[in-house]
Each structure stands twice: as C-alpha cells, then as structure tokens.
Amino acid sequence: MSERSVYLRDQAQKCEWHASHMTDHETIAELRKLAAGYRIEAAQIECNESKE
C-alpha cells in the first residue's frame, strides 16, 4: 500500500471516530460521507497499484 492510501484510510478512521462522538445528526452524516470518500480514494489508489 502506498503512503497516500494509508494516509487516506487513517483520515477515514479519524472521521468515523469523531462521528461516533458527535450528537448533531448533520455533522455525523458529513463526517461519515468524508470517511466514505477517503476510503473510495484509497481503494482506487490500491487498485491502480495492483495493476502496475
């Protein structure tokens, strides 16, 4: 795994952690949306790496 994909997965995990400690539903939804985006980007990077 590249440093970039590791970083993105770490950011996703942080977003999920913060979401689990929030009470505002809109904030939780936004944090989870960010986390999903980070995971998608990391997966794309990893997929491209596996093709090389």
Backbone as JSON Lines, residues from 0, in Angstrom:
{"i":0,"aa":"M","n":[0.84,-1.19,0.0],"ca":[0.0,0.0,0.0],"c":[0.88,1.25,0.0]}
{"i":1,"aa":"S","n":[0.46,2.24,-0.75],"ca":[1.2,3.49,-0.8],"c":[0.98,4.3,0.47]}
{"i":2,"aa":"E","n":[1.87,5.24,0.69],"ca":[1.72,6.13,1.85],"c":[0.42,6.92,1.74]}
{"i":3,"aa":"R","n":[0.07,7.28,0.52],"ca":[-1.15,8.08,0.3],"c":[-2.4,7.29,0.7]}
{"i":4,"aa":"S","n":[-2.48,6.02,0.3],"ca":[-3.67,5.24,0.64],"c":[-3.73,4.97,2.15]}
{"i":5,"aa":"V","n":[-2.58,4.76,2.76],"ca":[-2.55,4.57,4.22],"c":[-3.04,5.85,4.91]}
{"i":6,"aa":"Y","n":[-2.56,6.99,4.43],"ca":[-2.98,8.28,4.99],"c":[-4.49,8.46,4.85]}
{"i":7,"aa":"L","n":[-5.03,8.17,3.67],"ca":[-6.46,8.33,3.44],"c":[-7.28,7.42,4.33]}
{"i":8,"aa":"R","n":[-6.85,6.19,4.51],"ca":[-7.57,5.26,5.4],"c":[-7.5,5.74,6.85]}
{"i":9,"aa":"D","n":[-6.37,6.32,7.23],"ca":[-6.23,6.88,8.58],"c":[-7.19,8.06,8.76]}
{"i":10,"aa":"Q","n":[-7.3,8.9,7.76],"ca":[-8.23,10.03,7.83],"c":[-9.67,9.54,7.94]}
{"i":11,"aa":"A","n":[-10.0,8.5,7.2],"ca":[-11.35,7.93,7.26],"c":[-11.64,7.44,8.67]}
{"i":12,"aa":"Q","n":[-10.66,6.78,9.26],"ca":[-10.84,6.26,10.62],"c":[-11.05,7.41,11.61]}
{"i":13,"aa":"K","n":[-10.32,8.49,11.44],"ca":[-10.47,9.65,12.33],"c":[-11.86,10.26,12.17]}
{"i":14,"aa":"C","n":[-12.34,10.36,10.94],"ca":[-13.69,10.89,10.71],"c":[-14.73,10.03,11.41]}
{"i":15,"aa":"E","n":[-14.58,8.71,11.29],"ca":[-15.52,7.8,11.94],"c":[-15.47,7.95,13.46]}
{"i":16,"aa":"W","n":[-14.27,8.11,14.0],"ca":[-14.12,8.28,15.44],"c":[-14.85,9.55,15.89]}
{"i":17,"aa":"H","n":[-14.61,10.64,15.18],"ca":[-15.27,11.9,15.53],"c":[-16.79,11.78,15.39]}
{"i":18,"aa":"A","n":[-17.23,11.12,14.34],"ca":[-18.67,10.94,14.13],"c":[-19.3,10.19,15.3]}
{"i":19,"aa":"S","n":[-18.57,9.22,15.83],"ca":[-19.12,8.43,16.93],"c":[-19.21,9.21,18.23]}
{"i":20,"aa":"H","n":[-18.57,10.38,18.27],"ca":[-18.59,11.2,19.48],"c":[-19.43,12.48,19.32]}
{"i":21,"aa":"M","n":[-20.16,12.57,18.24],"ca":[-21.0,13.74,17.97],"c":[-22.45,13.44,18.3]}
{"i":22,"aa":"T","n":[-23.21,14.49,18.49],"ca":[-24.64,14.33,18.72],"c":[-25.47,14.94,17.6]}
{"i":23,"aa":"D","n":[-24.87,15.87,16.86],"ca":[-25.58,16.53,15.76],"c":[-25.62,15.59,14.54]}
{"i":24,"aa":"H","n":[-26.83,15.27,14.11],"ca":[-27.0,14.29,13.04],"c":[-26.41,14.75,11.71]}
{"i":25,"aa":"E","n":[-26.49,16.03,11.43],"ca":[-25.91,16.55,10.18],"c":[-24.39,16.43,10.19]}
{"i":26,"aa":"T","n":[-23.78,16.72,11.32],"ca":[-22.33,16.6,11.44],"c":[-21.9,15.15,11.3]}
{"i":27,"aa":"I","n":[-22.63,14.27,11.94],"ca":[-22.33,12.83,11.84],"c":[-22.4,12.39,10.39]}
{"i":28,"aa":"A","n":[-23.44,12.79,9.69],"ca":[-23.61,12.4,8.29],"c":[-22.47,12.94,7.44]}
{"i":29,"aa":"E","n":[-22.07,14.18,7.66],"ca":[-20.97,14.77,6.88],"c":[-19.65,14.04,7.15]}
{"i":30,"aa":"L","n":[-19.39,13.74,8.41],"ca":[-18.15,13.04,8.75],"c":[-18.12,11.64,8.13]}
{"i":31,"aa":"R","n":[-19.26,10.96,8.15],"ca":[-19.32,9.62,7.54],"c":[-19.18,9.71,6.03]}
{"i":32,"aa":"K","n":[-19.71,10.77,5.45],"ca":[-19.58,10.99,4.0],"c":[-18.1,11.22,3.65]}
{"i":33,"aa":"L","n":[-17.43,12.03,4.45],"ca":[-15.99,12.25,4.24],"c":[-15.22,10.95,4.36]}
{"i":34,"aa":"A","n":[-15.54,10.16,5.37],"ca":[-14.86,8.88,5.58],"c":[-15.04,7.96,4.38]}
{"i":35,"aa":"A","n":[-16.25,7.91,3.87],"ca":[-16.51,7.06,2.69],"c":[-15.7,7.54,1.5]}
{"i":36,"aa":"G","n":[-15.62,8.85,1.31],"ca":[-14.83,9.4,0.21],"c":[-13.36,9.06,0.34]}
{"i":37,"aa":"Y","n":[-12.83,9.15,1.55],"ca":[-11.44,8.78,1.77],"c":[-11.21,7.31,1.45]}
{"i":38,"aa":"R","n":[-12.12,6.46,1.88],"ca":[-11.97,5.01,1.61],"c":[-12.05,4.71,0.11]}
{"i":39,"aa":"I","n":[-12.94,5.38,-0.58],"ca":[-13.05,5.17,-2.03],"c":[-11.76,5.58,-2.72]}
{"i":40,"aa":"E","n":[-11.24,6.74,-2.35],"ca":[-10.0,7.21,-2.98],"c":[-8.84,6.26,-2.67]}
{"i":41,"aa":"A","n":[-8.77,5.78,-1.44],"ca":[-7.71,4.83,-1.07],"c":[-7.84,3.55,-1.87]}
{"i":42,"aa":"A","n":[-9.05,3.06,-2.03],"ca":[-9.28,1.83,-2.79],"c":[-8.87,2.01,-4.24]}
{"i":43,"aa":"Q","n":[-9.16,3.17,-4.81],"ca":[-8.78,3.44,-6.2],"c":[-7.26,3.44,-6.35]}
{"i":44,"aa":"I","n":[-6.57,4.05,-5.41],"ca":[-5.12,4.06,-5.45],"c":[-4.58,2.64,-5.37]}
{"i":45,"aa":"E","n":[-5.12,1.86,-4.45],"ca":[-4.66,0.49,-4.26],"c":[-4.96,-0.37,-5.49]}
{"i":46,"aa":"C","n":[-6.08,-0.14,-6.12],"ca":[-6.44,-0.87,-7.33],"c":[-5.44,-0.55,-8.45]}
{"i":47,"aa":"N","n":[-5.12,0.72,-8.6],"ca":[-4.16,1.14,-9.62],"c":[-2.78,0.56,-9.34]}
{"i":48,"aa":"E","n":[-2.41,0.48,-8.06],"ca":[-1.11,-0.11,-7.7],"c":[-1.05,-1.58,-8.07]}
{"i":49,"aa":"S","n":[-2.16,-2.28,-7.88],"ca":[-2.16,-3.72,-8.16],"c":[-2.06,-4.01,-9.64]}
{"i":50,"aa":"K","n":[-2.42,-3.04,-10.49],"ca":[-2.35,-3.21,-11.93],"c":[-0.94,-2.96,-12.47]}
{"i":51,"aa":"E","n":[-0.11,-2.33,-11.66],"ca":[1.25,-2.0,-12.1],"c":[2.17,-3.19,-12.01]}
